[in-house]
Amino acid sequence: MNAPLLQVEKIEVVYKRVITAVQGVTLAVPDGQIVALLGTNGAGKSTTLRAISGFLGLDDAKVTEGSITFEGTSLQNRPPHEIAGHGVVLVPEREKVFPNLTVAENLAAPVVRASKAGDRRQQEERIYHFFPRLADLRDRTGGLLSGGERQMLAIASALMCRPKLLLIDELSLGLAPVVVGDLIRRLAAIRDDLGIAILLVEQSAAVALEIADYAYVMENGRVVLDGDRERLRSHKDVQEFYLGQGNGVGNSDGAVRRSYRDVKQYRRSRRWYG
């Protein structure tokens, strides 16, 4: 069996030298696959993504244990530009585009790995093929785009860097379901046509499990569950908490808000005392 494109092995991330945000996280992204990292707000998903992409230093944090390997090269605690140079490119959760630049100027801004002017134009046209809406808006400034259009432009700008692995932080955040559905179809097409692997951080399990080949569930800085799409979709705990299909463990309004660990504790209590 071939080694995965990305291998994260038992990493620990510490903020300000005292706060452990991620502990013992292990995950893998095979070549050409879409992998999702699921969990509620504060579970450690974005921290894990920043550890992989090199943006931890901006938050006074670092990987203190474990390893991050991409195509056999160690990446932990390297600066973002070096990691991007290896083909690992991040689509951030916030500040996705340059608001004062046009769509075309946003696409021209990334420093493309080993690319000639003609190659850049060809890549730009390929991106407009995946996102034809951006071609119609190429002269509009980023600050005037809708949320969905900004997300398209952020992904398109990352693709201009010719990534081998695309990291996407919170694809669906703040977007209407119809927009999210369109985006995940386009990401699947990008993976299929360009052969790019994708690691997707997502709070919505329903969204992620529409597209992911494999997924990891995080709680309190640790991976608590993993499996392929069908295994997680059929897992009772995932259905109960993350997909809202359970037997009512949650608030009176029907929203399930407890943590995965709370659900497990609930199950144990019910089994022992029920």
Secondary structure, DSSP 8 states (H G I E B T S, - for coil): ----SEEEEEEEEEETTTEEEEEEEEEEE-TT-EEEEE--TTSSHHHHHHHHHTGGGGGTEEEEEEEEEETTEE-TT--HHHHHHTTEEEE-SS--S-TTSBHHHHHHSS--TT--HHHHHHHHHHHHHH-HHHHHTTTSBGGGS-HHHHHHHHHHHHHTT--SEEEEE-TTTT--HHHHHHHHHHHHHHHHHH--EEEEEES-HHHHHHH-SEEEEEETTEEEEEEEHHHHHH-HHIIIIISS-SSS-S-TTS---S-HHHHHHHHHHHHHH-
